[in-house]
Amino acid sequence: MTHLLDGLSNFQIFLLLTIVKVVVVLVITLTAVAYTVLLERKVIGRMQNRWGPSRVGPFGLLQPLVDGIKLFLKEDLTPLAVERPLFLAAPVIALACALISIAVVPFGAVERVYIGGKGGVDLFQIADVNIGLLVILGITSIGVYGIALSGWSSNNKYALLGSLRATAQVISYELALGLSLVGVVLRAGSLRLRDIVAVQTTHGALSWNIFGGFQFVAFFIYLMAAYAETNRSPFDLPEAESELTAGYHTEYSSMKFAMFFMAEYANMITVSCVATLLFFGGASSPLGHMLPDDFGGPVLSAIFPVLWFVAKIFGFLFLYIWVRSTLPRFRYDQLMDFGWKFLLPVAMANIVATSLVLAITG
């Protein structure tokens, strides 16, 4: 392998390794999306005293594969009255925005790989951007264009109402979500995700922003706003079945519907990644430095942070599922009142309080 790369420049090696990372992360993310759906169906089934998928494969583990094949083989219907270019582009925009934001997430410790003594690349992050947090917020905000276009281009009143709801909902809760993260940024003094994680690694769980940074109010605001941003229960008004049939994707079928479905669960994973990075120390251990950094040798010391990161994400996904199976859907006026009259003022108060504390202690 080294001999084959001898004739390549540093940039070519960097490009090659980055493409490999993109493919690996994309495959892992899409697999995680598929099995998050299975996890949700199994967990909600247990909470409602039923089995959930259990027939296809051992314990129903092949159910996501069968569902994917079914959606791929279903007839792809396009109504005659739709605005065809935008109708086709909408699910692509939604899924692309959901997947792109994963690129700046550091899901492990800093591990640089060198091939042939050159072309150093971070093994556990695709792109280490110094404004990584802004990149994630910007890309996820663009995702609402896919929903808005799907409702307008469908030429269906239920789809249009669903997309209008989603647009108003995202605008409302995006403010509270962004403001809830200001306290975290003030404490870290940086928008780079690795810098934000580094501030939380001194004393294990006691250094995490939710505990050591006293950002539990910000975390609550972030969590509520994230549920609304991802159109999940109890804020799933844009696709409320009892009111709008299926909301913005009423007219979609086959793989176009599957793309919206995948985008929703990919956004859940992104939200969980951001919450883990900003409030729960990212890939750092809750034990802090009680275990030596080289514990278990170089391989295990590189794998353990990834396992911590995955465990924290799993906890957030389980919380998503638990909330869906427990809480009823809000009314739309309650949804908007909660965002503008409660979350937004509390988020602004949290910024003032965090600024005062940092000014006094700083």
C-alpha positions in Angstrom: 0.0 0.0 0.0 2.8 2.4 0.9 4.6 1.6 -2.3 1.5 2.5 -4.3 1.1 5.8 -2.6 4.8 6.9 -3.0 4.0 8.8 -6.2 1.1 10.7 -4.7 1.3 14.2 -3.3 0.1 15.2 0.2 -3.0 16.6 -1.2 -3.8 13.5 -3.2 -3.3 11.3 -0.2 -5.5 13.6 1.9 -8.2 13.6 -0.8 -8.1 9.8 -1.0 -8.3 9.2 2.7 -11.1 11.8 3.0 -13.2 10.0 0.3 -12.7 6.7 2.2 -13.8 8.4 5.5 -16.9 9.9 3.7 -17.9 6.5 2.4 -17.4 4.8 5.7 -19.3 7.4 7.7 -22.1 7.5 5.1 -22.6 3.7 5.3 -22.5 3.7 9.1 -25.0 6.6 9.3 -27.5 5.0 6.9 -27.2 1.7 8.8 -27.7 3.6 12.0 -30.8 5.2 10.5 -32.2 1.8 9.5 -31.7 0.2 12.9 -32.9 3.3 14.8 -36.3 2.7 13.0 -36.1 -0.9 14.2 -35.2 0.2 17.7 -38.1 2.5 17.8 -40.6 -0.1 16.7 -39.3 -2.7 19.2 -39.1 -0.3 22.1 -42.5 1.3 21.5 -43.9 -2.3 21.0 -42.6 -3.3 24.5 -43.9 -0.1 26.1 -47.3 -0.8 24.6 -47.2 -4.5 25.6 -46.7 -6.0 22.2 -43.8 -7.6 20.4 -42.9 -5.3 17.5 -41.1 -6.8 14.5 -40.0 -10.3 15.3 -40.6 -12.5 12.2 -37.8 -11.4 9.7 -34.5 -12.7 10.9 -33.5 -13.4 14.5 -35.4 -11.0 16.8 -36.5 -9.1 13.7 -33.0 -7.8 12.9 -33.5 -8.1 9.1 -36.7 -6.0 9.2 -34.9 -2.8 8.1 -33.5 -4.6 5.0 -37.0 -5.9 4.1 -38.6 -2.5 4.6 -35.9 -0.9 2.3 -36.5 -3.5 -0.4 -40.3 -3.0 -0.1 -40.0 0.8 -0.5 -37.6 0.4 -3.4 -39.9 -2.0 -5.2 -43.2 0.0 -4.6 -44.7 1.9 -7.5 -43.4 5.4 -7.7 -46.4 7.6 -8.3 -46.2 11.3 -9.3 -49.5 13.1 -9.4 -50.3 15.0 -12.6 -50.7 18.4 -11.1 -47.4 18.6 -9.2 -44.6 21.1 -9.9 -42.4 18.2 -11.1 -38.8 19.6 -10.7 -39.4 20.9 -7.2 -41.4 17.8 -6.3 -38.4 15.7 -7.2 -35.8 18.0 -5.6 -37.5 18.3 -2.2 -36.7 14.9 -0.8 -33.2 15.1 -2.1 -32.6 18.5 -0.3 -34.1 17.1 2.9 -31.9 14.0 2.9 -28.7 15.8 1.7 -28.9 18.4 4.5 -29.6 15.7 7.1 -26.5 13.8 6.0 -24.0 16.6 5.3 -24.0 17.9 8.9 -22.4 14.7 10.1 -19.2 15.7 8.3 -18.1 18.1 11.0 -18.9 15.9 14.0 -15.9 14.5 15.9 -17.0 11.1 17.0 -13.7 10.0 18.7 -10.5 11.3 20.1 -7.9 13.0 17.9 -6.2 10.1 16.0 -4.1 11.2 13.1 -3.1 8.7 10.4 0.0 9.0 8.3 0.7 6.9 5.2 4.2 6.8 3.9 5.1 9.5 6.4 2.8 12.1 4.8 -0.9 12.9 4.3 -1.9 13.1 8.0 -5.7 12.8 8.4 -7.9 12.8 11.5 -9.3 9.3 11.7 -12.5 10.1 13.6 -13.7 13.3 11.9 -14.3 14.1 8.2 -13.8 17.9 8.4 -12.4 19.8 11.5 -13.9 23.2 10.8 -13.2 26.1 13.3 -16.9 27.2 13.0 -18.2 23.6 13.1 -21.2 24.6 15.3 -22.3 27.3 12.9 -22.0 24.8 10.0 -24.3 22.3 11.7 -26.9 25.0 12.5 -26.7 26.5 9.0 -27.1 23.2 7.2 -29.9 21.9 9.4 -31.8 25.2 8.9 -31.6 24.7 5.1 -33.3 21.3 5.5 -36.6 23.0 6.0 -36.5 24.1 2.3 -37.0 20.5 1.4 -40.2 20.3 3.5 -41.5 23.7 2.3 -40.9 22.8 -1.4 -42.5 19.4 -0.9 -45.7 20.9 0.4 -46.0 23.7 -2.2 -45.1 21.6 -5.2 -47.5 18.7 -4.3 -50.5 20.9 -5.2 -52.3 19.3 -2.2 -53.9 21.3 0.6 -52.9 18.9 3.3 -49.3 18.9 2.2 -49.3 22.7 1.9 -50.6 23.1 5.4 -48.0 20.6 6.7 -45.2 22.5 5.0 -46.4 25.9 6.3 -46.6 24.5 9.8 -43.0 23.1 9.5 -41.7 26.4 8.2 -43.3 28.4 11.0 -42.2 25.8 13.6 -38.6 25.8 12.5 -38.4 29.6 12.4 -39.8 29.8 15.9 -37.7 27.1 17.5 -34.5 27.9 15.6 -34.1 31.1 17.6 -34.4 29.3 21.0 -32.2 26.5 19.9 -29.4 28.9 18.7 -29.6 31.0 21.8 -29.5 28.0 24.1 -26.0 27.2 22.7 -24.6 30.7 23.4 -23.7 29.8 27.0 -21.8 26.7 25.9 -19.9 28.8 23.3 -19.1 31.5 25.9 -17.7 28.9 28.3 -15.5 27.3 25.5 -14.6 30.6 23.8 -14.8 28.8 20.5 -17.2 27.6 17.8 -14.9 24.6 17.0 -16.5 21.4 18.2 -13.3 19.8 19.4 -12.5 23.0 21.5 -16.0 22.8 23.1 -15.4 19.1 24.0 -11.9 19.8 25.3 -13.3 22.2 27.9 -15.4 19.3 29.3 -12.7 16.7 29.8 -10.8 17.9 32.9 -12.8 16.1 35.7 -15.0 13.6 33.8 -18.7 14.1 34.1 -18.3 16.9 36.6 -16.7 19.0 33.8 -19.5 18.5 31.3 -21.4 21.6 30.5 -24.7 20.3 31.8 -23.1 19.8 35.3 -19.8 21.7 35.6 -20.9 24.5 33.3 -24.4 24.9 34.9 -26.0 24.7 31.5 -28.9 22.4 32.5 -31.4 25.1 31.6 -29.8 25.5 28.2 -29.8 21.7 27.7 -33.6 21.6 28.4 -34.2 24.4 25.9 -32.0 22.7 23.3 -33.8 19.4 23.8 -37.3 20.9 23.4 -36.3 23.0 20.4 -34.5 20.0 18.9 -37.7 17.9 19.1 -39.6 20.7 17.3 -36.8 21.1 14.7 -36.9 17.4 13.8 -40.8 17.3 13.8 -40.9 14.6 16.4 -43.6 13.9 19.0 -45.0 15.8 20.8 -44.2 18.5 18.2 -45.0 16.5 15.1 -47.7 18.9 13.9 -46.4 19.1 10.2 -47.4 15.5 9.7 -50.2 15.1 12.2 -52.1 12.1 10.8 -55.4 12.9 12.6 -55.5 16.4 10.9 -53.4 16.4 7.8 -53.4 12.8 6.5 -49.6 12.6 6.4 -48.7 16.3 6.1 -46.0 17.5 3.8 -45.2 14.1 2.3 -48.9 13.1 1.6 -48.3 12.8 -2.2 -44.9 11.0 -1.9 -44.4 7.2 -2.4 -41.7 4.7 -2.9 -38.1 5.9 -2.5 -39.1 9.6 -2.4 -41.1 8.9 0.7 -38.2 6.8 2.1 -35.8 9.8 1.6 -38.0 12.0 3.9 -38.2 9.1 6.3 -34.4 8.7 6.3 -33.9 12.4 6.7 -36.1 12.5 9.8 -34.0 9.8 11.5 -30.7 11.2 10.3 -31.7 14.5 11.9 -32.4 12.7 15.1 -28.9 11.2 15.1 -27.4 14.7 14.3 -29.3 16.3 17.1 -28.1 13.5 19.5 -24.5 14.1 18.3 -24.7 17.8 18.9 -26.2 17.3 22.4 -23.5 14.9 23.2 -20.7 17.2 22.0 -22.1 20.4 23.6 -23.4 19.2 26.9 -22.1 15.7 27.7 -18.4 15.9 26.9 -18.5 14.4 23.4 -16.3 11.2 23.2 -14.7 11.8 26.6 -15.2 9.3 29.4 -17.4 10.2 32.4 -14.6 8.8 34.6 -12.2 11.6 33.4 -8.6 10.7 33.8 -9.2 7.9 36.4 -8.1 5.6 33.6 -4.8 6.3 31.9 -5.0 7.7 28.4 -3.1 4.7 27.0 -5.2 2.1 28.9 -5.5 -1.1 26.9 -2.9 -0.2 24.3 -3.2 2.1 21.3 -6.1 0.2 19.7 -8.4 0.1 22.7 -7.5 3.7 23.7 -8.7 4.8 20.3 -11.8 2.7 20.4 -13.0 3.5 23.9 -13.9 7.2 23.1 -16.0 6.1 20.1 -17.8 3.6 22.3 -18.6 6.4 24.9 -19.8 8.6 22.1 -22.1 5.9 20.7 -23.5 5.1 24.1 -24.4 8.7 24.7 -26.1 9.0 21.3 -28.0 5.8 22.1 -29.3 7.3 25.3 -30.6 10.4 23.4 -32.3 8.2 20.8 -33.9 6.1 23.5 -35.2 9.4 25.0 -36.7 10.4 21.6 -38.5 7.0 21.5 -39.7 7.2 25.1 -41.1 10.7 24.6 -43.0 9.6 21.4 -44.6 6.6 23.2 -45.5 8.7 26.3 -46.6 12.3 25.5 -49.6 13.4 23.4 -49.3 15.8 20.5 -49.5 19.6 21.2 -52.1 21.8 19.7 -50.6 24.2 17.2 -51.3 27.3 19.2 -49.7 25.6 22.3 -46.7 24.8 20.1 -46.2 28.4 19.0 -46.9 29.9 22.5 -44.4 27.5 24.1 -41.6 28.5 21.7 -42.1 32.3 21.7 -43.5 32.9 25.2 -41.4 30.4 27.2 -38.4 29.0 25.5 -37.1 32.2 23.9 -37.2 34.4 27.1 -35.7 31.6 29.2 -32.9 31.2 26.6 -32.1 34.9 26.7 -32.1 34.8 30.5 -29.7 31.9 30.5 -27.3 33.9 28.3 -27.4 36.8 30.7 -26.9 34.6 33.7 -24.0 32.6 32.1 -22.3 35.9 31.0 -22.5 37.2 34.6 -21.1 34.1 36.1 -18.2 34.0 33.6 -17.5 37.7 34.2 -17.4 37.2 38.0 -15.4 34.0 38.0 -13.3 34.7 34.9 
